[in-house]
Amino acid sequence: MTKIKSLCVYCGAASGDEPIYLEAALELGRLLAQENIRLIYGGGGVGLMGATARACAEAGGHVTGIIPDFLIGKEQAFEYAHELIVTRDMHERKRLMFERADAFLALPGGIGTLEELVEQLTWVQLNRHRKPVMVLNIAGFWDPLLRLFDHMQSTGFVNVGRPIRMLVAHNVRAVMPKLATALSNVPEAELHGEAAEQVLDRM
């Protein structure tokens, strides 16, 4: 069985107005450290992204932050990352995040989080890769998006034969079991090595 070694987490540079969002981010960071799964994230030190990374690092986990140079000051590049990669632009950042991650998880966030999530879902639907894509639907945060996806299908804009392949977890404890099950059908070569590089070349 293919084992997850790294998880790319998309989440807000704000903490939101419900304490449960921050609590989930902290719990996820600690869980990644406990499971020895490297956190790949946007490199910022604020909001949910900073909280997730800080919790992971303080629990002894491994953190890779990837941030474009123009956001270093705005998002306060995370000082605890074991590896901080500064890119020239957003495109390079996204490519490196994809390259280094075995799966993708979106916590609550804003436009940037939504854009990164939908881009991964698009690549999956276009058969560019088979890495799992999941949302952590804390307190129903992603419910409006899930309803929109249903609406897209019911109005004929998403082919029922090619549904949107997105996993949903409603609490942090459900994340790893669901990802493990999804990864069991993905060969190791599609996550790392030559096959993974070929995926990048097709994007």
Sequence and secondary structure as in RCSB ss.txt:
>XXXX:A:sequence
MTKIKSLCVYCGAASGDEPIYLEAALELGRLLAQENIRLIYGGGGVGLMGATARACAEAGGHVTGIIPDFLIGKE
QAFEYAHELIVTRDMHERKRLMFERADAFLALPGGIGTLEELVEQLTWVQLNRHRKPVMVLNIAGFWDPLLRLFD
HMQSTGFVNVGRPIRMLVAHNVRAVMPKLATALSNVPEAELHGEAAEQVLDRM
>XXXX:A:secstr
     EEEEE  SS  SSHHHHHHHHHHHHHHHHTT EEEE  B SHHHHHHHHHHHHTT  EEEEEEGGGTTTT
TB TT SEEEEESSHHHHHHHHHHH SEEEE S  HHHHHHHHHHHHHHHTTS    EEEE GGGTTHHHHHHHH
HHHHTTSS TTS    EEESSGGGHHHHHHHHHTTS GGGTSSHHHHHHHHH 
